[in-house]
Amino acid sequence: MSLMQTQTTAPTATVHNALDTIAYAIGESPIGKILAARSQIGVCAIMIGSDADALERDLGDRFPGKVLVEDEAALRDDLAAIARFIEMPGVGLDLPLDLRQGTPFQQRVWEALRGIPCGATITYTALARRLGQPNGARAVATACAANAIALGIPCHRVVRADGTLSGYRWGVERKRALIDKEATI
């Protein structure tokens, strides 16, 4: 087990509050490496990428001041559930989530995204209207980009007004693969 701290600390022993600790692990999936991270409350990050070191750096950047502890045993079931969801999205992804990192507006967007059924998509504009922000498509897109819980908060289901895919933090090809897989259920 390795320990990665996001802040430099003095060499003296430091006792960390459990709320300051985030456990994480990295696994493999058909769409790339998956990093799952969990706080005391629930899953606070699901990240997708090609490079484990880059995923760890991104996690540290998103949670400054937290102690990040690699703990494969603690995250084994979460990683298995995420990989299963990627392969068979119809099974759903029922994990407790920790959504405290977002602004109130981001949290509203993320909650609305969680209500989009597997296999369906919505436009940024339609989602903004649903949230009572008819001119808020760009703000919705920004909230999607800030989402650290890929798949758990399915921002991959949001498309442009013309139905085409636009930027996806984890890569447009991954977004296409996820949407295509969900369309088959």
Backbone hydrogen bonds in HBPLUS format (Angstrom, degrees):
<---DONOR---> <-ACCEPTOR-->    atom                        ^
c    i                          cat <-CA-CA->   ^        H-A-AA   ^      H-
h    n   atom  resd res      DA  || num        DHA   H-A  angle D-A-AA Bond
n    s   type  num  typ     dist DA aas  dist angle  dist       angle   num
A0070-GLU N   A0002-SER O   3.19 MM  68  5.56 147.6  2.30 146.8 155.2     1
A0004-MET N   A0068-LEU O   2.85 MM  64  5.19 162.0  1.88 171.9 173.3     2
A0068-LEU N   A0004-MET O   2.94 MM  64  5.19 140.5  2.10 158.6 164.3     3
A0020-ASP N   A0017-ASN O   2.84 MM   3  5.32 155.6  1.90 115.8 124.0     4
A0021-THR N   A0018-ALA O   3.15 MM   3  5.29 164.2  2.17 108.8 112.9     5
A0067-VAL N   A0020-ASP O   2.65 MM  47  5.91 164.3  1.67 160.9 166.2     6
A0022-ILE N   A0067-VAL O   2.80 MM  45  6.13 159.9  1.84 161.2 163.5     7
A0069-VAL N   A0022-ILE O   2.87 MM  47  6.16 163.0  1.90 151.2 156.3     8
A0023-ALA N   A0038-ARG O   3.03 MM  15  5.35 151.0  2.12 161.2 153.9     9
A0038-ARG N   A0023-ALA O   2.77 MM  15  5.35 157.8  1.82 157.1 164.4    10
A0024-TYR N   A0069-VAL O   2.93 MM  45  6.18 149.7  2.02 145.6 148.2    11
A0071-ASP N   A0024-TYR O   2.78 MM  47  5.71 159.9  1.82 152.4 158.9    12
A0025-ALA N   A0036-ALA O   2.99 MM  11  5.64 147.1  2.10 154.9 165.0    13
A0036-ALA N   A0025-ALA O   2.96 MM  11  5.64 161.3  2.00 164.3 170.0    14
A0027-GLY N   A0034-ILE O   2.79 MM   7  5.19 159.4  1.83 152.3 158.4    15
A0034-ILE N   A0027-GLY O   2.85 MM   7  5.19 163.7  1.88 137.0 141.0    16
A0029-SER N   A0032-GLY O   2.94 MM   3  5.23 121.3  2.30 129.7 146.6    17
A0032-GLY N   A0029-SER O   3.17 MM   3  5.23 169.8  2.18 111.3 113.4    18
A0033-LYS N   A0049-GLY O   2.75 MM  16  5.27 138.7  1.92 165.0 165.5    19
A0049-GLY N   A0033-LYS O   2.99 MM  16  5.27 155.2  2.06 143.7 148.8    20
A0035-LEU N   A0047-MET O   2.81 MM  12  5.01 163.2  1.84 145.7 151.2    21
A0047-MET N   A0035-LEU O   2.83 MM  12  5.01 158.5  1.88 144.1 151.5    22
A0037-ALA N   A0045-ALA O   2.87 MM   8  4.99 151.6  1.95 151.2 148.0    23
A0044-CYS N   A0037-ALA O   2.93 MM   7  5.75 147.6  2.03 128.9 139.4    24
A0039-SER N   A0042-GLY O   2.86 MM   3  5.33 162.5  1.89 156.1 150.5    25
A0043-VAL N   A0096-PRO O   2.70 MM  53  6.05 157.2  1.75 157.0 149.0    26
A0098-ASP N   A0043-VAL O   2.82 MM  55  5.51 161.8  1.86 135.0 132.2    27
A0046-ILE N   A0148-ALA O   2.83 MM 102  6.16 159.9  1.87 139.8 143.9    28
A0150-ALA N   A0046-ILE O   2.92 MM 104  5.12 144.7  2.04 147.7 139.7    29
A0055-LEU N   A0051-ASP O   3.06 MM   4  6.40 154.2  2.13 150.8 158.5    30
A0056-GLU N   A0052-ALA O   2.95 MM   4  6.25 157.9  2.00 151.8 157.5    31
A0057-ARG N   A0053-ASP O   2.94 MM   4  6.22 156.8  1.99 148.2 154.5    32
A0058-ASP N   A0054-ALA O   2.93 MM   4  6.12 160.3  1.97 148.3 153.6    33
A0059-LEU N   A0055-LEU O   2.95 MM   4  6.19 156.1  2.01 147.9 154.4    34
A0060-GLY N   A0056-GLU O   2.99 MM   4  6.27 160.6  2.03 148.8 153.6    35
A0061-ASP N   A0057-ARG O   2.87 MM   4  6.15 153.1  1.94 150.2 158.1    36
A0062-ARG N   A0058-ASP O   2.97 MM   4  6.20 146.8  2.08 146.6 155.2    37
A0063-PHE N   A0059-LEU O   3.06 MM   4  6.25 134.5  2.28 145.1 156.9    38
A0066-LYS N   A0063-PHE O   3.25 MM   3  5.75 159.6  2.30 133.2 134.1    39
A0075-LEU N   A0071-ASP O   3.30 MM   4  6.55 140.6  2.46 147.1 157.9    40
A0075-LEU N   A0072-GLU O   3.24 MM   3  5.27 131.2  2.50  96.4 109.0    41
A0076-ARG N   A0072-GLU O   2.94 MM   4  5.76 111.1  2.43 146.3 160.6    42
A0079-LEU N   A0075-LEU O   2.90 MM   4  6.12 169.7  1.91 166.9 169.1    43
A0080-ALA N   A0076-ARG O   2.97 MM   4  6.18 155.7  2.03 147.6 154.8    44
A0081-ALA N   A0077-ASP O   2.91 MM   4  6.13 155.5  1.97 146.8 153.3    45
A0082-ILE N   A0078-ASP O   2.93 MM   4  6.18 156.5  1.98 152.8 159.3    46
A0083-ALA N   A0079-LEU O   2.95 MM   4  6.13 167.7  1.97 151.6 154.8    47
A0084-ARG N   A0080-ALA O   2.91 MM   4  6.02 157.5  1.96 146.3 153.0    48
A0085-PHE N   A0081-ALA O   2.94 MM   4  6.11 153.7  2.01 142.4 149.5    49
A0086-ILE N   A0082-ILE O   3.01 MM   4  6.33 155.1  2.07 150.6 156.9    50
A0087-GLU N   A0083-ALA O   3.10 MM   4  6.36 156.4  2.16 147.2 153.1    51
A0088-MET N   A0084-ARG O   2.70 MM   4  5.80 160.6  1.74 154.8 161.3    52
A0091-VAL N   A0088-MET O   3.03 MM   3  6.00 171.1  2.03 132.4 134.6    53
A0092-GLY N   A0089-PRO O   3.08 MM   3  5.58 158.2  2.13 114.4 121.0    54
A0107-GLN N   A0103-THR O   2.90 MM   4  6.12 161.3  1.93 158.6 163.9    55
A0108-ARG N   A0104-PRO O   3.04 MM   4  6.32 146.8  2.15 141.8 150.4    56
A0108-ARG N   A0105-PHE O   3.04 MM   3  5.05 118.1  2.44  95.3 110.7    57
A0109-VAL N   A0105-PHE O   2.95 MM   4  6.31 159.2  2.00 155.5 160.9    58
A0110-TRP N   A0106-GLN O   2.81 MM   4  6.05 168.7  1.82 157.4 160.5    59
A0111-GLU N   A0107-GLN O   2.90 MM   4  6.01 154.9  1.96 143.3 149.9    60
A0112-ALA N   A0108-ARG O   3.01 MM   4  6.22 157.7  2.06 145.4 151.5    61
A0113-LEU N   A0109-VAL O   2.87 MM   4  6.17 152.3  1.95 152.0 160.5    62
A0114-ARG N   A0110-TRP O   3.08 MM   4  6.34 146.2  2.20 142.9 151.0    63
A0115-GLY N   A0112-ALA O   3.03 MM   3  5.28 148.0  2.13 104.0 113.8    64
A0116-ILE N   A0113-LEU O   3.07 MM   3  5.43 168.0  2.09 113.9 117.7    65
A0120-ALA N   A0117-PRO O   3.02 MM   3  5.56 158.6  2.07 138.2 139.4    66
A0122-ILE N   A0157-ARG O   2.93 MM  35  6.37 147.7  2.04 157.0 164.7    67
A0159-VAL N   A0122-ILE O   2.83 MM  37  6.10 155.2  1.89 145.1 153.6    68
A0127-LEU N   A0123-THR O   2.97 MM   4  6.18 159.1  2.02 150.5 156.3    69
A0124-TYR N   A0159-VAL O   3.19 MM  35  6.35 135.1  2.41 161.9 165.5    70
A0128-ALA N   A0124-TYR O   2.94 MM   4  6.15 154.9  2.01 145.4 152.6    71
A0129-ARG N   A0125-THR O   2.92 MM   4  6.21 159.7  1.97 151.3 156.6    72
A0130-ARG N   A0126-ALA O   2.92 MM   4  6.12 155.3  1.98 144.2 151.2    73
A0131-LEU N   A0127-LEU O   3.07 MM   4  6.34 137.8  2.26 140.9 151.6    74
A0131-LEU N   A0128-ALA O   3.09 MM   3  5.12 128.2  2.37  94.9 108.7    75
A0133-GLN N   A0128-ALA O   2.82 MM   5  4.99 161.2  1.85 150.9 145.9    76
A0132-GLY N   A0129-ARG O   2.87 MM   3  4.96 161.6  1.91 110.2 114.3    77
A0136-GLY N   A0133-GLN O   2.80 MM   3  4.98 155.3  1.86 130.1 127.7    78
A0140-VAL N   A0136-GLY O   2.91 MM   4  6.18 153.5  1.98 156.2 164.2    79
A0141-ALA N   A0137-ALA O   2.95 MM   4  6.23 156.8  2.01 147.9 154.0    80
A0142-THR N   A0138-ARG O   2.95 MM   4  6.23 150.6  2.04 144.4 152.4    81
A0143-ALA N   A0139-ALA O   2.96 MM   4  6.22 151.4  2.04 143.5 151.0    82
A0144-CYS N   A0140-VAL O   2.90 MM   4  6.22 153.0  1.98 149.4 157.2    83
A0145-ALA N   A0141-ALA O   2.98 MM   4  6.24 154.9  2.04 144.9 151.5    84
A0146-ALA N   A0142-THR O   3.06 MM   4  6.29 135.3  2.27 138.7 150.4    85
A0146-ALA N   A0143-ALA O   3.19 MM   3  5.06 128.6  2.47  91.4 104.8    86
A0147-ASN N   A0144-CYS O   3.15 MM   3  5.27 156.9  2.21 105.0 112.1    87
A0153-ILE N   A0149-ILE O   2.85 MM   4  5.66 152.9  1.93 174.4 172.3    88
A0152-GLY N   A0150-ALA O   2.76 MM   2  5.50 143.5  1.89  98.8  91.4    89
A0155-CYS N   A0153-ILE O   2.74 MM   2  5.90 134.7  1.94 117.1 102.1    90
A0157-ARG N   A0154-PRO O   3.10 MM   3  5.87 169.2  2.11 120.3 123.5    91
A0158-VAL N   A0155-CYS O   3.20 MM   3  5.67 162.2  2.24 118.8 119.0    92
A0160-ARG N   A0164-THR O   2.97 MM   4  5.43 166.8  1.99 173.3 169.2    93
A0163-GLY N   A0160-ARG O   2.87 MM   3  5.15 161.0  1.90 115.1 119.5    94
A0171-GLY N   A0168-TYR O   2.71 MM   3  5.08 169.5  1.72 126.4 129.4    95
A0174-ARG N   A0171-GLY O   3.10 MM   3  5.37 123.0  2.44 101.6 115.2    96
A0175-LYS N   A0171-GLY O   3.08 MM   4  6.45 155.1  2.14 147.6 155.2    97
A0176-ARG N   A0172-VAL O   2.84 MM   4  6.13 159.5  1.88 152.8 157.8    98
A0177-ALA N   A0173-GLU O   2.95 MM   4  6.16 159.5  1.99 144.1 149.7    99
A0178-LEU N   A0174-ARG O   2.90 MM   4  6.14 159.0  1.95 152.2 157.3   100
A0179-ILE N   A0175-LYS O   2.95 MM   4  6.18 169.5  1.96 156.4 159.1   101
A0180-ASP N   A0176-ARG O   2.83 MM   4  5.94 164.8  1.86 153.5 158.4   102
A0181-LYS N   A0177-ALA O   2.96 MM   4  6.04 158.0  2.01 143.6 149.6   103
A0182-GLU N   A0178-LEU O   2.95 MM   4  6.15 160.1  1.99 149.5 155.1   104
A0183-ALA N   A0179-ILE O   2.92 MM   4  6.07 141.1  2.08 144.4 155.0   105
A0184-THR N   A0181-LYS O   3.25 MM   3  5.57 153.2  2.32 104.5 112.2   106
A0185-ILE N   A0182-GLU O   3.28 MM   3  5.76 169.9  2.29 113.9 116.7   107
